[in-house]
Amino acid sequence: MERAFPKELVVIGIHTPKFPNEADDESLRQAIRRYNVTHPVINDADRRIWQEYGVRAWPTLVLIDPDGRIIGAHEGELMAADLIAYLKPLIEDARRRGRLSEVPLDFQMEKESNGALSFPGKVIADPQTRTLFVSDSGHHRVLQIGRDGQIKRVIGSGEEGLRDGPFEKAAFQSPQGLALDPKGRLFIADTGNHAIRLADFQTQTVQTIAGTGQLGRFFSQGGRPLTVALRSPWDLALVGNQLYIAMAGSHQLWVLDLERNWLSPFAGTGAEGIRDGRAHDAHLAQPSGLAVGVGRLFFVDSETSSVRFAELKEPFWIRTIVGRGLFVFGDRDGTGDQVLLQHPLGIAFHNGLLYIADAYNHKIKTVDPRTRTVKTLAGTGSAGFQDGSFDSALFNEPSGLTFLDSEIFVADTNNHSVRVLNLKDRQVRTLTVRE
């Protein structure tokens, strides 16, 4: 969006953290790199700027003219076209008064990682080929990797964009969630393009099957998939012919009926919060991870630091396992309302247990959905990069995880790596990914 802004506008981001992990300078630096933010960002860790400007909501836009006066403010998201229309007469007025400096500003981005992976988001296992699929989000591609780390297949050219075609020419933008069907087709949540893509291994081609490539507005009722503008699809789960979508940007779950070719909201009103009940009446908050088991669609709501599920039969009830609200978070194991998580992003179901990538606590945790008991499996709670025993290993914002036999494969996002947790010897190692 920012590339469409007038050259006469200087954009300065003020990062006021909600979660403790977001107040850390290094965490912010990684986020700037991950999302390719090209304007300067101030870390308002102590909320001083937030308070002085009387900010009440994320995001808030404040417009300041060349004389240093506040001339406008807007709470919530704003489309670039609407902002540009508002700015044009103000820019012309400042130019007429000789108050507009049009000297270009040049900011240098930090160089990206030179490794095989860059900010991997999600990972799933294919038990038939005994390989992994990893969304190599920072490189705008998807990789198929053997258990030995050898790259078997590359899906995407690595160029940022929205382009269908052969694997080597197709383009993505920060892909995240993945789902594999029995026919050997891979569904991809192309998050930055607000689209769902399909990689067909028989034809070796990528096809867009949902989304327009544009950010949708709130309260869409769905329709034919290619006519509906989506909002940051973050993860996928396939149940028969139903492809469930964690639509993080609209605080909803959606479903794409592959047989009927119809896309519609499944759960959530679009209001951000935590409210159980019938699916269409529930409140969700940035669902970011999906898993299927025992007739349920389990999901993590990152903004309420919660683990929840939707029944996959009518009346499709939404229930919360752990999590209490938008501003209730931390790092505490226990049962039920004792539990505190911090911005979980990934979830997997295995042998009756849920496994959670508790991203901002830099941990992998287990959740028993029957007793609502949460335990730390691996990680100390500090960000870092260290292999070893479950009790001493360090992660840095893990975002996705999957099972293959007795091992858990984790997309360790800020470490640009895939980590392997062996449940038998309780050791963590790093998968050496290579071409």
N, C-alpha and C positions, 0 to 999 in steps of 0.2 A: 504493500500500500504506500509506503513512504516514498518509493521511487516516482510516484505520480505527483508528489507535492511540488509546488512552485519553487524555483531555484532561489526566490527571494525570501524563503522561509527557513529559519534555523530551527532544527528539532533538537531538543535536549530532553532526554529521558530522566525522570526522577524515580528511582526504584525505592519504594517504601515497602519493606517486607511484612508479610503476614506471618510466615512461619520462621522460627529461629534460624533454621538452616539457610534461609534466603538472605539473612543479614550478613552472612559471611562474605567477605570480599572475593575469595577464591570461587565460591559457589556462583556468585554473580558474574565473575569473569567467564566461567565456563558456560553460563547461560547465554551471555552475549555472543560467544563464539558459536554456540550450538544453533542459535536462531539468526546468525548472520546480521546482527544489529550493527548498522554502519554509522549511527549518530552517537555522540557522547552520552554517557549515562552516569548520573550521580547516585551513589549509594546513601540513601537517607536512612541509615541503620537506626538512628535514635528518634526518627519521626519528627525531627525539628521542622523540616520544610513542609511536611504534611500538616502540622499544626499551624504554622504561620500563614499558610494559604487557605486554611479552613477546609481542607479536603475531607470528604466523608465516604468516598467510594472508589473502588478500582474498576476500570481506569477513570481518571479525571483529566480532562484537557483544559489547560489554561493558556490563553492567548495574550501575549505581551507585545505592545507596539514599540517602535524604535525609541520612543521617549520613556520607556520603562513603565508604562501604565497598563494595568490589566483591562483589556477591552472585551473579554469574553471568557466563558467557562462552560464546560459541558461534562456531565457525569454519564458514564457508560460508553459503549462503543459507538463510533461515528464512521460512516462511510466516507472514503476519500473524496468522492465527487461532491458530497454535501459540504465538506470542509473547504474545498477549493472554491466553490461558488461563493462562500462567505468571505474568503480571503481576498478575492480579486479586487473588489472596490477599495478595500483597506490598503492593499499594496499600491494601487494607483494613487490614492490620496497621499500616502507617505512619499511616493516618488515626486509628486507635484510640489510637495513642501520641502523637498530636498533632504528628507530625513531618512532615506532608504540607502543603506550601503549594499551594493551588489557585488562586492568582492567575494569570489568563491572561497569556501572553506574546504580544506583537504584533510581528511582524517584517514590514518593508516590502520587497516585491520591487522590484528595479530595473525600470523601464519597458522594454517590448519595443521592437524596432526599428519605426519607422513606415514603412519601405519596403515595396515590393511583395512582397519575399521575406523570410523569417525562417528562418535556419539550413537552407537547402536541402540535402537529403541526396544524392539520386541524380538523374540526368538521362539520358534516352534520346531518340534521334532516330527520327522516322517518315519514312522516305525517300519514301513515297507522297505525303503531304501537305506534306513538307518543313517540318515543324514539330518542336518539342521538347516533351517531357513532363518536368516537373520536380516532384519531391516537395518541396513547400513545407512542410517538416516542422514548423517552429515555428508556422505558421499552421494546421496540421492539415488540409491540403488538397493537391490535385494540380492543377497548371496546365498547360494546353497553350499554348505560346508560339510565335509566328512568329519567323523568323530576324531580323526587325527589332525584336524585343522586345515586340511587341504581344500582349497576352493574348487568346487566341482562345476559351478555354473554362476554366471553373473547376469542378472536381469536389470537392464538399464545401462545407459551410456555413461552415467555419472554426471551428465549435464543437468542443471536445474531447469525444469520446465514441465510442460504437459504435452507429451507426444506419444501417440500409439505407434505400433509397428514392430519390427523384429527386436528381439531382446537387446542386441547390441546398439540399436538406435533409439529405443524408447527412452522417454525422459520422465522423471518423477520429481517431486519436491518434498523432502523430509518425510518419506514413508514411515509408517509405524506398524499398525496391527496386521497380522497375517492369519489366514485360514486355508487349510488344504482339504480338498474334497477327494472322494474315492476314485474319481476319474483322473487324478493326477493334475488337477488345475489348482493354481494358487491365487487366492483372493488377497488383495493388498489395499490397506487403508492408506491412500495417498493424502496424508494429512494436510500438507501445505497447499495442495491443489484442491482441497475440499472435494475429493472424488474417490470412487472405488474402482480399482483396476483389476483386470483378470489376466494372469500369465498362463498361457496354454503351452504345456511342454511338448505336445504333439506338433503344433505348428510353429513353436518357438517365437510366439508373438505376444504382445501386450495389447489389451483392448480396454477402453474405458466403458464401464457398464453402469455407472451411476454418478451423478453430479454434473455440473455445468462448467466447473473450473473456477467459479466465482463464489465468494463467501455469501451464504444465504442469510436471510433475515429471520428473526424469531417468528415462531408460531406458524411455520409451514405445516400444511396438512398432508404433504406427500404427493404422489402421482407417478407418472411414468418416470423411471429412474433417471434418464438422461435429461429430463426437463426440470429436475428438482435441484436447487442450489443447496449444498450441504454446509455444515458448520463444524469443521475440524474433526472429522472421523478419526478416532484414536485407536480402536481395537476392534477385532472381528471374532465371531464364533459361529460355526456352521452346525445347524441341527437339521438333518434331512435337506429339504429344499429351502429352508429358512436361514438367511444370512443375517445374524444379529450384529448391530453396529453400535459401538459406544460413541455417541455423538457428543463429545466433550464440550464443544462450543455452545450447544443449546441446552445442556444439562438434561439430556434425554438418552434413551435407548431407542433405536430404530430397527426396523426389520425389512429386508429386501426379499420378497418372494421370488425366487429364481424361476419357478414354473410359470407363475402368472405375470412375471416382469412388472411387479408393482412394489413401490417403496412407500413406507408409512411409519409414523411414530408408533412405538410399542409401549414405552413407559416414560412418564414424566410430563409435567405440564409445561416445562420450560422455565419455571421458577426455580431459583437456586436455593437449596436447603435440604433438609432431611425430614421427610414425612412419608410414613408407610401407608399402605392401603391398596386399593385397586390401582392397577398399573397406570391408567390415564389420569388418576388423581394424585399420584405420588410426586414428591419433590426430590430431585436428584441434584448433585453438585459435581460437575465435571467428571463423569465416569470415564475411566482411563484404562481399565483392564477387564477382560471377560474370561470366564471359564464355565464349562458345562459339566454337570454331574447330577446323578440321582433325580432327573427330571426338573432340574433347576438351572437357571442362568445366574451364576454368581458374578458379582462385579465389585470393583473397588471404586468408591467415590473419593477422588483425591482431595477435593476442597473441604469435605467434612471428615476426612481421615477415617473413613468407614469401610466396612465390608458388609455387603448386602446381597440379596438374591431376589430373583423374580421367578415365581412358579410358571412352568411352561404349559400349563393347562388352565382353562378358564376357572375362575375369573382373573387369573394372572396377578395374584397378590404380590406385592413388594414387601419384603421384610428386612429389617436390619439385624445383623448378627452382633457387630460391635461398631461403635461410633455414636456420637451424641450431638454434634453441631458444627457450624462453620468455624467457631473459634474455640473448639475443645480438641486439643491435640497435645502430643508429647511422646514419651517413650516409656510405656509401662505395661508389662505383661500381667496376666491375671485372667479374670472371668467376667464376662458381661460388661457392665458399666464401669468396672475398674480399669478396663483396657484403654490405653492411649496409643494411637499411631500418629505418624506425621507424613501426610501426603503420599500414601501408597499409590503405586502406578501399575503394578503387575500382579497377576493372580493365576494359579494353576490348581487343578483338582486331581488328587492322586490317592487311591486307596482310602477314601472316606475323609481325607484331610485336605484343607486348603493351604496352599503355600503362597506367601505374600512377599512381594518386593516392596518393603517399607522404605521408599526412596530417600526421604529426608532424614531418616534415622540410620541410613546406610546399613540396613540389616535385611536378612531373610527370616521370616517368621512363619510359624504354623498356626492355623486356626481350626479348631474342631467345631464344625457348624452345629453339632448336636448339643454340646455343653457350653459353647461360646467361650472356650478357653483359648488363650493366645500365649505362645511361648516363642522366645527367640531361638532360632536354629543356628544362625551363623552371623558373625559381625559383632563388633564391639560397641557400635554407636558412634564411632569417630570415622570421618572420611579419610580414606587412604587407599593404598594399593599394596596388599601383602597377602601372600599365600600362607598355607599352614593349617592348623587345626581350626575347627569351627569357632572355637572360643577366641582365637587370636587373629583370624583373617580380617582383612579390611576391604571394604567396598566403597564406591563413590557414586551415590545415587543410582542404584540398580533399578531398572525400569521394566524388565520382562523376564519370564522364566518358563521353562518347560522341562518335562521328564523324558528320559530315555533309559529304560531299565532302572538301575538303582542309582542313577546319577541325575542331578539337577543342573541344567545349563542356564546360566544367568547372563542377560545383557547388562553388563556393568557400564553404564552409559558414560560417565565422566572419566572412566579409565580406558575408554575406547577398546574394550575387550569383552570376550566371553569367558566367564569363570565357570568352573566345573566343581560341583559339590558332590562328593562320594558319600552316600549314606551309610556305607558299610564301615569304612575306616574313619569317617568324620573328618575328612581332609578337603581343603580347597586348593585347586590348582588353576592355572591360567591356560586356556587353549591357545596354542600358537597358530594363528591364522596366517596362511601363506598362499601365494598364487600357485 
